[in-house]
């Protein structure tokens, strides 16, 4: 709940952080990407820590560190410090997220695991729903710092419950050593890949720096795979991926998160900067999305228990694709009812994917690797979210760069210098109309129309790309099936 609440609160707070700290679009993206990058690089290693030392201990350390990092962000006075502590927050989040799934896997028998994961998904949906509203109230009536301070009492409550309620579950053949070279190779590979994709929008896809990091990621992934075949206790036993359902579930999580998180990044700017909503109003407008996740997750758990994950997963990704294509048709004047329909359909589509793909990955892995499997599931989601934010951000930037200048000229507005045009384009990328002070109302309205139309055009292109990715995910979902090893959970040892 704490990690998800923080993610959605930050999405609502991004415009306020940008304004207060004078941050650029790249800075705002790094507040998200720095967090996601830290998670993606360290989740699998953190899952291994849980398998080695126990998921309960790892979970509690993650909670404490996450709360302390959140307080540090709230005390920060510059965007660089915010980004730095967001990275620390991501590292501690990486400790607690796979541990949570490892605890669920070890606690519940096969016939109850899907419902347990469904309730887990419901909690994620509830905190996702609370985040925009609570965050909006705090941003509007207190300040943006308070959206991070709220994690401190939440963390204290979670730590108290965890100390008294959680039991330590460990498999009899749990790993007893660490694959340090494997950790370094995998971390370097994932960092190089995500860094290249995030910076490609700034450097250009053909730039030598982009190609260097992409090549480095490929080389490091190959070296990692070779090393894992030679070490006695590998970080990720490659035999896990002989399971087609597990591999398909991992790819599915990447594609789902790409479409969802990448698209959601622009929705908050659309609601606040284009439609002119307050942070609270924008949070309320996202309730159909999060509300359907709350309702849909336990229902999805029940359906998956009854019919297996394949049909719900395919149906969920088809619904997600339709919702993305629908949101690609949004305009600056779209009615609330129309927006709500697309948001609700998106939430309804995501619910079975969150539950089903998690069960497919964790349930198809051996119990002694439940932490690694949980880390793999979360890493896939965070990598997908980071890729979605970066790639769709590049799509938005490219669309604005290609069309804003022409739209400005067509509106017969005063000419801009190259420096003024570049500055204006950066504002338009987040939906802000570059209206100078003191201009006549007619000119201000014309500038606003050009800026908002250009932003919506970029958002439309981004959601179209997200929809295509969701269609591809629906195809991948056809290769999933119920976890072969889920029945092992009930026999876990209690220490």
For each residue, the residues with C-beta under 8 A, 3 or more apart:
1: 4 5 123 124 126 127 154 158
2: 5 6 63 66 67 127 151 154 155 158
3: 6 7 66 93 96 97
4: 1 7 8 123 124 127 128 131
5: 1 2 8 9 127 128 130 131 134 150 151 154
6: 2 3 9 10 66 70 89 131 148 151
7: 3 4 10 11 35 128 131
8: 4 5 11 12 127 128 130 131 132 135 290
9: 5 6 12 13 131 132 134 135 138 147 148 150
10: 6 7 13 14 31 32 35 135 147
11: 7 8 14 32 131 132 135 264 265 268
12: 8 9 131 132 135 136 139 147 268 279 282 283
13: 9 10 16 17 135 139 144 147 279
14: 10 11 17 18 28 31 32 268 269
15: 18 19 268 269 272 273 279 430
16: 13 19 20 139 143 144 279
17: 13 14 20 21 23 28 31 79 82 144
18: 14 15 21 22 23 24 25 27 28 430
19: 15 16 22
20: 16 17 143 144
21: 17 18 27 78 79 82
22: 18 19 79
23: 17 18 27 28 31 79
24: 18 27 28 426
25: 18 28 29 393 397 426 429 430
26: 29 30 202
27: 18 21 23 24 30 31 79 83
28: 14 17 18 23 24 25 31 32 430
29: 25 26 32 33 198 265 389 390 393
30: 26 27 33 34 83
31: 10 14 17 23 27 28 34 35 79 82 83 86
32: 10 11 14 28 29 35 36 265 389
33: 29 30 36 37 194 198 386 389 390
34: 30 31 37 38 83 84 86 87 90
35: 7 10 31 32 38 39 86 87 89 90 93
36: 32 33 39 40 90 194 382 383 385 386 389
37: 33 34 40 41 87 90 191 194 195 198 386
38: 34 35 41 42 86 87 88 89 90 91 93 94
39: 35 36 42 43 90 91 93 94 97 378 379 382
40: 36 37 43 190 194 379 382 383 386
41: 37 38 187 190 191 194
42: 38 39 45 46 90 91 94 187
43: 39 40 46 47 94 97 98 375 376 378 379 382
44: 47 48 98 186 235 236 372 375 376 379
45: 42 48 49 94 183 186 187 235 375
46: 42 43 49 50 58 62 94 95 97 98 99 371 375
47: 43 44 50 51 98 99 102 371 372 373 374 375 376 378
48: 44 45 51 52 175 178 179 183 235 371 372 375
49: 45 46 52 53 58 95 371
50: 46 47 53 54 55 58 59 95 98 99 102 371 374
51: 47 48 55 102 171 174 175 368 369 370 371 372
52: 48 49 174 175 176 178
53: 49 50 57 58
54: 50 57 58 168 169 170 495
55: 50 51 58 59 98 99 100 102 103 106 168 169 370 371
56: 59 60 99 103 162 166 167 168 169
57: 53 54 60 61 168
58: 46 49 50 53 54 55 61 62 95 96 98 99 371
59: 50 55 56 62 63 95 96 99 100 103 162 166
60: 56 57 63 64 159 162 163 166
61: 57 58 64 65 92 95 96
62: 46 58 59 65 66 92 93 94 95 96 97 99
63: 2 59 60 66 67 92 96 155 158 159 162
64: 60 61 67 68 92 155 159
65: 61 62 68 69 88 91 92 95
66: 2 3 6 62 63 69 70 89 92 93 96 151 155
67: 2 63 64 70 71 151 152 154 155 156 159
68: 64 65 71 72 92
69: 65 66 72 73 85 86 88 89 92
70: 6 66 67 73 74 89 148 149 150 151 152 155
71: 67 68 74 75 148 149 151 152
72: 68 69 75 76 81 85 88
73: 69 70 76 81 82 85 86 89 145 148
74: 70 71 145 146 148 149
75: 71 72 145
76: 72 73 81 82 85
77: 81
78: 21 81 82
79: 17 21 22 23 27 31 82 83
80: 83 84
81: 72 73 76 77 78 84 85
82: 17 21 31 73 76 78 79 85 86
83: 27 30 31 34 79 80 86 87
84: 34 80 81 87 88
85: 69 72 73 76 81 82 88 89
86: 31 34 35 38 69 73 82 83 89 90
87: 34 35 37 38 83 84 90 91
88: 38 65 69 72 84 85 91 92
89: 6 35 38 66 69 70 73 85 86 92 93
90: 34 35 36 37 38 39 42 86 87 93 94
91: 38 39 42 65 87 88 94 95
92: 61 62 63 64 65 66 68 69 88 89 95 96
93: 3 35 38 39 62 66 89 90 96 97
94: 38 39 42 43 45 46 62 90 91 97 98 375 378
95: 46 49 50 58 59 61 62 65 91 92 98 99
96: 3 58 59 61 62 63 66 92 93 99 100
97: 3 39 43 46 62 93 94 100 101 374 375 378
98: 43 44 46 47 50 55 58 94 95 101 102 371 372 373 374 375 377 378
99: 46 47 50 55 56 58 59 62 95 96 102 103 371 374
100: 55 59 96 97 103 104 120 374
101: 97 98 104 105 120 358 362 370 373 374 377 378
102: 47 50 51 55 98 99 105 106 169 370 371 374
103: 55 56 59 99 100 106 107 166 169
104: 100 101 107 108 113 116 117 120 362
105: 101 102 108 113 362 363 367 370 373 374 486 489
106: 55 102 103 169 170 171 367 370 489 492
107: 103 104 116 167 169 489 492
108: 104 105 112 113 116 489 490
109: 112 113 487 489 490
110: 113 363 483 486 487 489 490
111: 305
112: 108 109 115 116
113: 104 105 108 109 110 116 117 359 363 483 486 489
114: 117 118 301 302 304 305 355 359
115: 112 118 119 298 301 302 305
116: 104 107 108 112 113 119 120 301
117: 104 113 114 120 121 301 355 358 359 362
118: 114 115 121 122 297 298 299 300 301 302 304 355
119: 115 116 122 123 297 298 301
120: 100 101 104 116 117 123 124 297 355 358
121: 117 118 124 125 293 297 298 300 301 351 354 355 358
122: 118 119 125 126 293 294 297 298
123: 1 4 119 120 126 127
124: 1 4 120 121 127 128 293 297 354
125: 121 122 128 129 290 291 292 293 294 295 296 297 347 351
126: 1 122 123 129 130 290 294
127: 1 2 4 5 8 123 124 130 131
128: 4 5 7 8 124 125 131 132 289 290 293
129: 125 126 132 133 286 287 290 291 293 294
130: 5 8 126 127 133 134
131: 4 5 6 7 8 9 11 12 127 128 134 135 283
132: 8 9 11 12 128 129 135 136 279 282 283 284 286 287 290
133: 129 130 136 137 280 283 284 287
134: 5 9 130 131 137 138 147 150 283
135: 8 9 10 11 12 13 131 132 138 139 147 279 283
136: 12 132 133 139 140 278 279 280 281 282 283 284
137: 133 134 140 141 142 279 280
138: 9 134 135 141 142 143 144 146 147 150
139: 12 13 16 135 136 142 143 144 146 147 279
140: 136 137 278 279 280
141: 137 138
142: 137 138 139 145 146
143: 16 20 138 139 146
144: 13 16 17 20 138 139 147
145: 73 74 75 142 148 149
146: 74 138 139 142 143 149 150
147: 9 10 12 13 134 135 138 139 144 150
148: 6 9 70 71 73 74 145 151
149: 70 71 74 145 146 152
150: 5 9 70 134 138 146 147 153 154
151: 2 5 6 66 67 70 71 148 154 155
152: 67 70 71 149 155 156
153: 150 156 157
154: 1 2 5 67 150 151 157 158
155: 2 63 64 66 67 70 151 152 158 159
156: 67 152 153 159 160
157: 153 154 160 161
158: 1 2 63 154 155 161 162
159: 60 63 64 67 155 156 162 163
160: 156 157 163 164
161: 157 158 164 165 166
162: 56 59 60 63 158 159 165 166
163: 60 159 160 166
164: 160 161
165: 161 162
166: 56 59 60 103 161 162 163
167: 56 107 494
168: 54 55 56 57 494 495
169: 54 55 56 102 103 106 107 492 493 494 495
170: 54 106 174 492 493 495
171: 51 106 174 366 367 368 370 488 492 493
172: 368 493
173: 368
174: 51 52 170 171 368
175: 48 51 52 178 233 368
176: 52 233
177: 232 233
178: 48 52 175 183 233 235
179: 48 182 183 227 228 231 233 234 235
180: 183 184
181: 184 185 227 231
182: 179 185 186 224 227 228 231 234 235 236
183: 45 48 178 179 180 186 187 235
184: 180 181 187 188
185: 181 182 188 189 220 223 224 227
186: 44 45 182 183 189 190 220 224 235 236
187: 41 42 45 183 184 190 191
188: 184 185 191 192 216 220
189: 185 186 192 193 216 217 220 221 224
190: 40 41 186 187 193 194 217 379 383
191: 37 41 187 188 194 195
192: 188 189 195 196 213 214 216 217 220
193: 189 190 196 197 213 214 217 221
194: 33 36 37 40 41 190 191 197 198 383 386 387 390
195: 37 191 192 198 199 213
196: 192 193 199 200 210 212 213 214 217
197: 193 194 200 386 387 390 391
198: 29 33 37 194 195 201 386 390
199: 195 196 202 203 209 210 213
200: 196 197 203 204 205 207 210 390 394
201: 198 390 393 394 397 398
202: 26 199
203: 199 200 207 209 210
204: 200 207 210
205: 200 210
206: 210 211
207: 200 203 204 210 211
208: 211 212
209: 199 203 212 213
210: 196 199 200 203 204 205 206 207 213 214
211: 206 207 208 214 215
212: 196 208 209 215 216
213: 192 193 195 196 199 209 210 216 217
214: 192 193 196 210 211 217 218
215: 211 212 218 219
216: 188 189 192 212 213 219 220
217: 189 190 192 193 196 213 214 220 221
218: 214 215 221 222
219: 215 216 222 223
220: 185 186 188 189 192 216 217 223 224
221: 189 193 217 218 224 225
222: 218 219 225 226
223: 185 219 220 226 227
224: 182 185 186 189 220 221 227 228
225: 221 222 228 229 238
226: 222 223 229 230
227: 179 181 182 185 223 224 230 231 234
228: 179 182 224 225 231 234 235 236 237 238
229: 225 226 234 238
230: 226 227
231: 179 181 182 227 228 234
232: 177
233: 175 176 177 178 179
234: 179 182 227 228 229 231 237 238
235: 44 45 48 178 179 182 183 186 228 372
236: 44 182 186 228 240 372 376
237: 228 234 240 369
238: 225 228 229 234 241
239: 242
240: 236 237 243 246 365 369 372 373
241: 238 246 247
242: 239
243: 240 246 247 364 365 484
244: 247 248 479
245: 248 249 360 364 479 480 481 482 483 484
246: 240 241 243 249 250 360 361 364 365 373
247: 241 243 244 250 251 479
248: 244 245 251 252 360 476 477 479 480
249: 245 246 252 253 357 358 360 361 364 377 480
250: 246 247 253 254 361 376 377 380
251: 247 248 254 255 380 473 476
252: 248 249 255 256 313 317 353 357 360 473 476 477 480
253: 249 250 256 257 353 357 358 361 377 380 381 384
254: 250 251 257 258 380 381 383 384 387
255: 251 252 258 259 317 384 469 470 472 473 476
256: 252 253 259 260 317 320 350 353 354 357 381 384 470 473
257: 253 254 260 261 380 381 382 383 384 385 388
258: 254 255 261 262 384 385 387 388 391 466 469
259: 255 256 262 263 320 321 324 388 466 467 469 470 473
260: 256 257 263 264 320 346 350 385 388
261: 257 258 264 265 384 385 388 389
262: 258 259 265 385 387 388 389 391 392 393 462 466
263: 259 260 266 267 324 327 388 392 462 463 466
264: 11 260 261 267 268
265: 11 29 32 261 262 268 269 388 389 392 393
266: 263 269 270 392 396 459 462
267: 263 264 270 271 286 327
268: 11 12 14 15 264 265 271 272 282
269: 14 15 265 266 272 273 274 430 431 455
270: 266 267 273 274 275 330 431 455 456 459
271: 267 268 274 275 277 281 282 285 286
272: 15 268 269 275 276 277 278 279 282 431
273: 15 269 270 276 430 431 432 455
274: 269 270 271 332 431 452 455 456
275: 270 271 272 332
276: 272 273
277: 271 272 281 282 285
278: 136 140 272 281 282
279: 12 13 15 16 132 135 136 137 139 140 272 282 283
280: 133 136 137 140 283 284
281: 136 271 277 278 284 285
282: 12 132 136 268 271 272 277 278 279 285 286
283: 12 131 132 133 134 135 136 279 280 286 287
284: 132 133 136 280 281 287
285: 271 277 281 282 288 336 339 340 343
286: 129 132 267 271 282 283 289 290 343
287: 129 132 133 283 284 290 291
288: 285 291 292 340 341 343 344 347
289: 128 286 292 293 343 344 346 347
290: 8 125 126 128 129 132 286 287 293 294 347
291: 125 129 287 288 294 295 344 347
292: 125 288 289 295 296 344 345 346 347 348 351
293: 121 122 124 125 128 129 289 290 296 297 347 350 351 354
294: 122 125 126 129 290 291 297
295: 125 291 292 298 299 351
296: 125 292 293 299 300 347 348 350 351 352
297: 118 119 120 121 122 124 125 293 294 300 301 351 354 355
298: 115 118 119 121 122 295 301 302
299: 118 295 296 302 303 351
300: 118 121 296 297 303 304 312 316 351 352 354 355 356
301: 114 115 116 117 118 119 121 297 298 304 305 355
302: 114 115 118 298 299 305 306
303: 299 300 306 307 312 352
304: 114 118 300 301 307 308 309 312 352 355 356 359 482
305: 111 114 115 301 302
306: 302 303
307: 303 304 311 312
308: 304 311 481 482
309: 304 312 313 352 356 357 359 360 480 481 482
310: 313 314 477 478 480 481
311: 307 308 314 315
312: 300 303 304 307 309 315 316 352 356
313: 252 309 310 316 317 352 353 356 357 360 477 480
314: 310 311 317 318 474 477 478
315: 311 312 318 319 349 352
316: 300 312 313 319 320 348 349 350 351 352 353 356 477
317: 252 255 256 313 314 320 321 349 353 470 471 473 474 477
318: 314 315 321 322 349 470 471 474
319: 315 316 322 323 345 346 348 349
320: 256 259 260 316 317 323 324 346 349 350 353 470 473
321: 259 317 318 324 325 349 467 468 470 471 473 474
322: 318 319 325 326 345 349 467
323: 319 320 326 327 342 343 345 346 349
324: 259 263 320 321 327 328 346 463 464 466 467 470
325: 321 322 328 329 463 464 467
326: 322 323 329 341 342 345
327: 263 267 323 324 330 342 346 463
328: 324 325 459 460 461 463 464 467
329: 325 326 334 460
330: 270 327 334 338 339 342 456 459 460 463
331: 334 456
332: 274 275 452 453 456
333:
334: 329 330 331 338 339
335: 338 339
336: 285 339 340
337: 340 341
338: 330 334 335 341 342
339: 285 330 334 335 336 342 343
340: 285 288 336 337 343 344
341: 288 326 337 338 344 345
342: 323 326 327 330 338 339 345 346
343: 285 286 288 289 323 339 340 346 347
344: 288 289 291 292 340 341 347 348
345: 292 319 322 323 326 341 342 348 349
346: 260 289 292 319 320 323 324 327 342 343 349 350
347: 125 288 289 290 291 292 293 296 343 344 350 351
348: 292 296 316 319 344 345 351
349: 315 316 317 318 319 320 321 322 323 345 346 352 353 470
350: 256 260 293 296 316 320 346 347 353 354
351: 121 125 292 293 295 296 297 299 300 316 347 348 354 355
352: 296 300 303 304 309 312 313 315 316 349 355 356
353: 252 253 256 313 316 317 320 349 350 356 357 473 477
354: 121 124 256 293 297 300 350 351 357 358
355: 114 117 118 120 121 297 300 301 304 351 352 358 359
356: 300 304 309 312 313 316 352 353 359 360 480
357: 249 252 253 256 309 313 353 354 360 361 377 480
358: 101 117 120 121 249 253 354 355 361 362 377
359: 113 114 117 304 309 355 356 362 363 482 483 486
360: 245 246 248 249 252 309 313 356 357 363 364 480 481 482 483
361: 246 249 250 253 357 358 364 365 373 376 377 380
362: 101 104 105 117 358 359 365 370 373 374 377 483 486
363: 105 110 113 359 360 482 483 484 485 486
364: 243 245 246 249 360 361 373 483 484 485
365: 240 243 246 361 362 369 370 372 373 376 483 485
366: 171 369 370 485 488
367: 105 106 171 370 485 488 489 491 492
368: 51 171 172 173 174 175
369: 51 237 240 365 366 372 373
370: 51 55 101 102 105 106 171 362 365 366 367 373 374 489
371: 46 47 48 49 50 51 55 58 98 99 102 374 375
372: 44 47 48 51 98 235 236 240 365 369 375 376
373: 47 98 101 105 240 246 361 362 364 365 369 370 376 377
374: 47 50 97 98 99 100 101 102 105 362 370 371 377 378
375: 43 44 45 46 47 48 94 97 98 371 372 378 379
376: 43 44 47 236 250 361 365 372 373 379 380
377: 98 101 249 250 253 357 358 361 362 373 374 380 381
378: 39 43 47 94 97 98 101 374 375 381 382
379: 39 40 43 44 190 375 376 382 383
380: 250 251 253 254 257 361 376 377 383 384
381: 253 254 256 257 377 378 384 385
382: 36 39 40 43 257 378 379 385 386
383: 36 40 190 194 254 257 379 380 386 387
384: 253 254 255 256 257 258 261 380 381 387 388
385: 36 257 258 260 261 262 381 382 388 389
386: 33 36 37 40 194 197 198 382 383 389 390
387: 194 197 254 258 262 383 384 390 391
388: 257 258 259 260 261 262 263 265 384 385 391 392 466 469
389: 29 32 33 36 261 262 265 385 386 392 393
390: 29 33 194 197 198 200 201 386 387 393 394
391: 197 258 262 387 388 394 395 465
392: 262 263 265 266 388 389 395 396 462 465 466
393: 25 29 201 262 265 389 390 396 397
394: 200 201 390 391 397 398
395: 391 392 398 399 458 461 462 465
396: 266 392 393 399 400 429 455 458 459 461 462
397: 25 201 393 394 400 401 425 429 458
398: 201 394 395 401 402 458
399: 395 396 402 403 454 457 458 461 462
400: 396 397 403 404 425 428 429 454 455 458
401: 397 398 404 425
402: 398 399 406
403: 399 400 406 407 454 457 458
404: 400 401 407 408 421 424 425 428 450 451 454
405: 408 409 416 421
406: 402 403 409 410
407: 403 404 410 411 450 453 454
408: 404 405 411 413 416 421 424 450
409: 405 406 412 413
410: 406 407
411: 407 408 446 447 449 450
412: 409
413: 408 409 443 446 447 450
414: 443
415:
416: 405 408 420 421 424
417: 420 421
418: 421 422
419: 422 423
420: 416 417 423 424
421: 404 405 408 416 417 418 424 425
422: 418 419 425 426
423: 419 420 426 427 434
424: 404 408 416 420 421 427 428 434 451
425: 397 400 401 404 421 422 428 429
426: 24 25 422 423 429 430
427: 423 424 430 432 433 434 451
428: 400 404 424 425 431 432 433 434 451 454 455
429: 25 396 397 400 425 426 455 458
430: 15 18 25 28 269 273 426 427 455
431: 269 270 272 273 274 428 451 452 455
432: 273 427 428 451
433: 427 428 444 447 448 450 451 452
434: 423 424 427 428 447 451
435: 439 444 447 448
436: 439
437:
438:
439: 435 436 443 444 447
440: 443 444
441: 444 445
442: 445 446
443: 413 414 439 440 446 447
444: 433 435 439 440 441 447 448
445: 441 442 448 449
446: 411 413 442 443 449 450
447: 411 413 433 434 435 439 443 444 450 451
448: 433 435 444 445 451 452
449: 411 445 446 452 453
450: 404 407 408 411 413 433 446 447 453 454
451: 404 424 427 428 431 432 433 434 447 448 454 455
452: 274 332 431 433 448 449 455 456
453: 332 407 449 450 456 457
454: 399 400 403 404 407 428 450 451 457 458
455: 269 270 273 274 396 400 428 429 430 431 451 452 458 459
456: 270 274 330 331 332 452 453 459 460
457: 399 403 453 454 460 461
458: 395 396 397 398 399 400 403 429 454 455 461 462
459: 266 270 328 330 396 455 456 462 463
460: 328 329 330 456 457 463 464
461: 328 395 396 399 457 458 464 465
462: 262 263 266 392 395 396 399 458 459 465 466
463: 263 324 325 327 328 330 459 460 466 467
464: 324 325 328 460 461 467 468
465: 391 392 395 461 462 468 469
466: 258 259 262 263 324 388 392 462 463 469 470
467: 259 321 322 324 325 328 463 464 470 471
468: 321 464 465 471 472
469: 255 258 259 388 465 466 472 473
470: 255 256 259 317 318 320 321 324 349 466 467 473 474
471: 317 318 321 467 468 474 475
472: 255 468 469 475 476
473: 251 252 255 256 259 317 320 321 353 469 470 476 477
474: 314 317 318 321 470 471 477 478
475: 471 472 478
476: 248 251 252 255 472 473 479 480
477: 248 252 310 313 314 316 317 353 473 474 480
478: 310 314 474 475
479: 244 245 247 248 476
480: 245 248 249 252 309 310 313 356 357 360 476 477
481: 245 308 309 310 360
482: 245 304 308 309 359 360 363 486
483: 110 113 245 359 360 362 363 364 365 486
484: 243 245 363 364
485: 363 364 365 366 367 488
486: 105 110 113 359 362 363 482 483 489
487: 109 110 490
488: 171 366 367 485 491 492
489: 105 106 107 108 109 110 113 367 370 486 492
490: 108 109 110 487
491: 367 488
492: 106 107 169 170 171 367 488 489
493: 169 170 171 172
494: 167 168 169
495: 54 168 169 170
